[in-house]
Amino acid sequence: MRSRTSDAKLINLFLDMLAAEQGAGANTLDAYRRDLTDFSEFLGRAGQNFAAVETQALRDYLADLDTRGFKSSSVARRLSAMRHLFRFLLNERIRGDDPAAILSGPKRGRGLPKVLSISDVDRLLVRAKVLTEAPEASRPQQLRAMRLYCLLEVLYATGMRVSELVALPVSAARRDARMIVVRGKGNKERLVPLNEASRQAMADYLAAMQAHKPDAKKNAKQNAASSKWLFPSFGESGHLTRQHFARDLKELAASAGLAPRLVSPHVLRHAFASHLLHNGADLRIVQTLLGHTDISTTQIYTHVVEERLKSLVRDLHPLAEK
């Protein structure tokens, strides 16, 4: 009987649907699995399951999250996962109703993104460049410094998601490339322009990496495996991980005299968008560059546009006070 299907199996079916029909990435799937597994364990302690649970049990779970000290944003995310799950179960006729349909989420304000100033980003770039030229550094240390500088230049030049950045193919480093193809969420592709600094950083890093490769005859298999990625690694993914880059970036921030807690790959993505808008870029263009499907996601940066409009009126209006 379908009603006896275990929660774990239903979670797997749901995640398979997200991956196949919506192109959900590994990070998204992992987040859904964690949230729904926690929900399933809560229901299990009361002898309930996804196939038969009623709305009141969902309310009890949300209250439990609040008791455990979850932020409103985290509670809202769990509720979103529940809604998607039960909508799926209804569509698949595993359930005849949707117990999450009438639930309301916690009220929450949408906080402004953390943003580094242009001078802060300059400090990071200058410090990263200095480290690539350190005379006392060994060849592996120099290569690691060049990799970090390249990552930083490309991230600030393009505003890519960190998962998109670390998974760039080696072909992205072609010296004559003015645009690169980025594969984003849902496996969707978009074109992103490169500036001269990012192109030069990629070319220098790639040249250094090729010069540093071990003897080809002794390590042919290893070289073939790593040649696909611009930022190769020996891990399971074959390329540098998001976590590794984030750690290196925080170390760089400390070295540059910035608070490490304020610096992350995502904060640099925010800086890219905010600095563009501050200098007059159109919100729709920024939406395209960031790979946002919905303009409402990009509108979190409208505080930058509002500040620019205020300054324009203050500085340029003929009746403004001088």
C-alpha positions as CSV (number, residue, x, y, z in Angstrom):
1,M,0.0,0.0,0.0
2,R,1.2,3.5,-0.9
3,S,0.2,4.8,2.6
4,R,2.7,2.4,4.1
5,T,5.6,3.8,2.1
6,S,8.3,4.9,4.5
7,D,9.2,8.6,4.9
8,A,12.7,7.9,3.7
9,K,11.5,6.5,0.4
10,L,9.1,9.4,-0.1
11,I,11.9,11.8,0.5
12,N,14.0,10.0,-2.1
13,L,11.1,10.1,-4.6
14,F,10.6,13.8,-4.0
15,L,14.3,14.6,-4.4
16,D,14.5,12.5,-7.6
17,M,11.6,14.7,-9.0
18,L,13.4,17.9,-8.0
19,A,16.6,16.8,-9.7
20,A,14.9,15.4,-12.9
21,E,12.2,18.0,-13.5
22,Q,13.6,21.2,-11.9
23,G,17.3,20.6,-12.3
24,A,17.9,21.1,-8.6
25,G,21.6,21.0,-7.7
26,A,23.4,18.9,-5.1
27,N,23.4,21.6,-2.5
28,T,19.7,22.2,-2.9
29,L,18.9,18.5,-2.6
30,D,21.1,18.1,0.5
31,A,19.3,21.0,2.2
32,Y,15.9,19.5,1.4
33,R,17.0,16.1,2.6
34,R,18.2,17.5,5.9
35,D,15.1,19.6,6.5
36,L,12.7,16.8,5.6
37,T,14.6,14.1,7.6
38,D,14.4,16.3,10.7
39,F,10.6,16.7,10.1
40,S,10.2,13.0,9.6
41,E,12.1,12.2,12.9
42,F,9.8,14.6,14.7
43,L,6.7,12.9,13.3
44,G,8.2,9.5,14.1
45,R,8.4,10.3,17.8
46,A,4.6,10.7,17.7
47,G,4.0,7.6,15.6
48,Q,3.1,9.6,12.5
49,N,4.3,9.8,8.9
50,F,4.1,11.9,5.8
51,A,1.4,9.8,4.2
52,A,-1.2,10.3,7.0
53,V,-0.1,13.4,9.0
54,E,-2.6,16.2,9.6
55,T,-2.2,20.0,9.7
56,Q,-2.0,20.2,13.5
57,A,1.1,18.1,13.6
58,L,2.8,20.4,11.1
59,R,1.9,23.4,13.4
60,D,3.4,21.4,16.3
61,Y,6.6,20.9,14.3
62,L,6.9,24.6,13.5
63,A,6.4,25.4,17.2
64,D,9.1,22.9,18.1
65,L,11.5,24.6,15.7
66,D,10.8,27.9,17.5
67,T,11.4,26.3,20.9
68,R,14.7,25.0,19.6
69,G,15.7,28.5,18.8
70,F,15.5,28.4,15.0
71,K,15.5,31.8,13.3
72,S,12.4,32.9,11.5
73,S,14.3,32.5,8.2
74,S,15.1,28.9,9.0
75,V,11.6,28.1,10.0
76,A,10.3,29.6,6.8
77,R,12.7,27.5,4.8
78,R,11.5,24.3,6.6
79,L,7.9,25.3,5.9
80,S,8.7,25.8,2.3
81,A,10.2,22.3,2.1
82,M,7.1,20.8,3.7
83,R,4.8,22.7,1.3
84,H,6.8,21.4,-1.7
85,L,6.8,17.8,-0.3
86,F,3.0,17.7,0.3
87,R,2.2,19.3,-3.0
88,F,4.3,16.5,-4.6
89,L,2.5,13.8,-2.6
90,L,-0.8,15.2,-3.7
91,N,0.2,15.3,-7.3
92,E,1.4,11.8,-7.1
93,R,-1.8,10.7,-5.4
94,I,0.0,9.4,-2.5
95,R,-2.2,11.7,-0.4
96,G,-5.7,13.0,-1.2
97,D,-5.1,16.3,0.5
98,D,-2.4,18.9,1.3
99,P,-2.1,19.5,5.0
100,A,0.4,22.3,4.5
101,A,-1.8,24.4,2.2
102,I,-3.4,26.5,4.9
103,L,-0.3,27.0,7.0
104,S,1.1,30.5,7.3
105,G,4.8,31.1,7.8
106,P,6.6,33.3,10.3
107,K,6.7,37.0,9.6
108,R,10.2,38.1,8.8
109,G,11.8,41.1,7.4
110,R,14.2,40.6,4.5
111,G,17.6,41.8,5.7
112,L,20.0,43.7,3.6
113,P,22.9,41.7,2.2
114,K,26.3,42.2,3.7
115,V,28.4,44.3,1.3
116,L,32.1,45.2,1.2
117,S,33.0,48.7,0.1
118,I,34.9,49.2,-3.1
119,S,38.0,50.1,-1.0
120,D,37.6,46.8,1.0
121,V,37.6,44.8,-2.2
122,D,40.6,46.7,-3.4
123,R,42.4,45.8,-0.2
124,L,41.6,42.1,-0.8
125,L,42.8,42.3,-4.4
126,V,46.0,44.1,-3.6
127,R,46.9,41.8,-0.8
128,A,46.1,38.7,-2.9
129,K,48.4,40.1,-5.7
130,V,51.2,40.8,-3.2
131,L,51.1,37.2,-2.0
132,T,51.5,35.9,-5.6
133,E,54.8,37.8,-5.8
134,A,56.3,36.8,-2.4
135,P,59.9,35.9,-3.1
136,E,60.2,33.5,-0.1
137,A,57.2,31.4,-1.2
138,S,57.8,27.9,-2.5
139,R,56.4,26.9,-5.9
140,P,53.3,25.2,-4.4
141,Q,52.7,28.2,-2.1
142,Q,53.0,30.6,-5.1
143,L,50.6,28.5,-7.2
144,R,48.1,28.5,-4.3
145,A,48.4,32.3,-4.0
146,M,47.9,32.7,-7.8
147,R,44.8,30.5,-7.6
148,L,43.3,32.6,-4.8
149,Y,44.0,35.8,-6.7
150,C,42.5,34.3,-9.8
151,L,39.4,33.2,-8.0
152,L,39.0,36.6,-6.4
153,E,39.4,38.6,-9.6
154,V,36.9,36.3,-11.5
155,L,34.4,36.4,-8.7
156,Y,34.4,40.2,-8.4
157,A,34.4,40.6,-12.1
158,T,31.4,38.3,-12.8
159,G,29.4,38.0,-9.6
160,M,29.2,34.2,-10.1
161,R,27.9,31.9,-7.4
162,V,30.8,30.2,-5.7
163,S,29.5,26.8,-6.9
164,E,29.7,28.1,-10.4
165,L,33.1,29.6,-9.9
166,V,34.9,26.6,-8.5
167,A,33.5,24.3,-11.2
168,L,34.7,26.4,-14.2
169,P,36.3,24.3,-16.9
170,V,39.9,25.0,-18.0
171,S,38.6,26.3,-21.3
172,A,37.2,29.4,-19.5
173,A,40.8,30.6,-19.2
174,R,41.3,31.2,-23.0
175,R,43.3,34.4,-23.2
176,D,41.1,35.8,-26.0
177,A,37.8,35.1,-24.3
178,R,35.7,38.2,-23.6
179,M,32.7,36.2,-22.3
180,I,32.4,32.8,-20.6
181,V,29.5,30.4,-20.4
182,V,28.4,29.8,-16.8
183,R,26.2,26.8,-15.9
184,G,24.0,27.9,-13.1
185,K,21.0,26.6,-11.1
186,G,18.7,24.2,-12.9
187,N,21.6,23.6,-15.3
188,K,20.7,26.8,-17.1
189,E,23.5,28.6,-19.0
190,R,24.2,32.3,-19.2
191,L,26.9,34.4,-20.8
192,V,29.0,36.5,-18.4
193,P,31.5,39.2,-19.6
194,L,35.1,39.2,-18.3
195,N,37.2,42.3,-17.7
196,E,40.9,42.5,-18.6
197,A,42.1,41.9,-15.0
198,S,40.2,38.7,-14.6
199,R,41.3,37.4,-18.1
200,Q,44.9,38.2,-17.2
201,A,44.6,36.5,-13.8
202,M,43.2,33.4,-15.4
203,A,45.9,33.3,-18.0
204,D,48.8,33.8,-15.5
205,Y,47.3,31.2,-13.2
206,L,46.8,28.6,-16.0
207,A,50.4,29.2,-17.2
208,A,51.7,28.7,-13.7
209,M,49.6,25.6,-13.2
210,Q,50.8,24.0,-16.4
211,A,54.4,24.8,-15.6
212,H,54.0,23.2,-12.1
213,K,52.5,19.9,-13.4
214,P,54.6,16.9,-12.5
215,D,56.3,14.9,-15.1
216,A,53.6,13.9,-17.6
217,K,54.9,10.3,-18.1
218,K,54.9,9.6,-14.4
219,N,51.5,11.2,-13.7
220,A,49.6,10.9,-17.0
221,K,46.5,9.5,-15.3
222,Q,46.5,12.2,-12.6
223,N,47.0,15.0,-15.2
224,A,44.2,13.7,-17.4
225,A,41.8,13.6,-14.5
226,S,42.6,17.2,-13.4
227,S,42.8,18.8,-16.9
228,K,39.0,19.3,-17.1
229,W,38.8,21.9,-14.3
230,L,40.4,25.3,-14.1
231,F,40.7,24.8,-10.3
232,P,41.4,21.1,-10.0
233,S,41.5,19.2,-6.7
234,F,42.0,15.6,-5.6
235,G,38.6,15.5,-3.9
236,E,35.6,13.6,-5.1
237,S,34.3,16.5,-7.2
238,G,37.6,16.8,-9.0
239,H,37.6,20.6,-8.5
240,L,38.2,23.0,-5.6
241,T,35.4,22.9,-3.0
242,R,33.3,25.9,-1.9
243,Q,34.4,25.4,1.6
244,H,38.1,25.4,0.7
245,F,37.8,28.6,-1.2
246,A,35.8,30.2,1.7
247,R,38.6,29.3,4.2
248,D,41.3,30.7,2.0
249,L,39.3,33.9,1.5
250,K,38.9,34.4,5.2
251,E,42.6,33.9,5.7
252,L,43.2,36.5,3.0
253,A,40.8,38.9,4.7
254,A,42.6,38.6,8.0
255,S,45.9,39.2,6.2
256,A,44.5,42.3,4.6
257,G,43.3,43.7,7.9
258,L,39.6,43.0,7.3
259,A,37.3,41.1,9.7
260,P,37.1,37.5,8.4
261,R,33.5,37.1,9.6
262,L,32.5,39.9,7.1
263,V,34.1,38.3,4.1
264,S,32.9,35.3,2.1
265,P,32.4,34.3,-1.5
266,H,28.7,35.2,-1.3
267,V,29.5,38.7,0.2
268,L,31.7,39.3,-2.8
269,R,28.8,38.4,-5.1
270,H,26.7,40.9,-3.2
271,A,29.5,43.5,-3.6
272,F,29.6,42.9,-7.4
273,A,25.9,43.6,-7.7
274,S,25.8,46.5,-5.3
275,H,28.8,48.3,-6.8
276,L,27.3,47.9,-10.3
277,L,24.0,49.4,-9.3
278,H,25.7,52.2,-7.3
279,N,27.5,53.1,-10.5
280,G,24.3,53.2,-12.6
281,A,23.8,49.7,-13.9
282,D,20.2,48.7,-14.8
283,L,18.6,46.2,-12.3
284,R,17.5,43.9,-15.1
285,I,21.1,43.7,-16.4
286,V,22.3,42.8,-12.9
287,Q,19.6,40.2,-12.7
288,T,20.9,38.6,-15.9
289,L,24.5,38.7,-14.7
290,L,23.6,37.1,-11.4
291,G,21.5,34.4,-13.0
292,H,18.4,35.2,-11.0
293,T,15.2,33.8,-12.6
294,D,12.9,36.2,-10.7
295,I,13.6,40.0,-10.6
296,S,12.2,39.9,-7.0
297,T,15.4,38.1,-5.9
298,T,17.5,40.9,-7.4
299,Q,15.4,43.6,-5.8
300,I,17.1,43.0,-2.4
301,Y,19.7,45.4,-3.9
302,T,17.2,48.2,-4.5
303,H,18.4,50.0,-1.3
304,V,21.5,50.8,-3.4
305,V,19.4,52.2,-6.2
306,E,17.4,54.3,-3.7
307,E,20.5,55.8,-2.2
308,R,21.8,56.6,-5.7
309,L,18.5,58.3,-6.6
310,K,18.6,60.4,-3.5
311,S,22.1,61.5,-4.2
312,L,21.3,62.4,-7.8
313,V,18.3,64.5,-6.7
314,R,20.4,66.1,-4.0
315,D,23.3,66.9,-6.3
316,L,21.6,67.6,-9.6
317,H,18.2,69.0,-9.0
318,P,18.1,72.7,-9.9
319,L,16.3,73.6,-6.7
320,A,18.5,71.5,-4.4
321,E,20.4,73.4,-1.8
322,K,24.0,74.1,-2.7
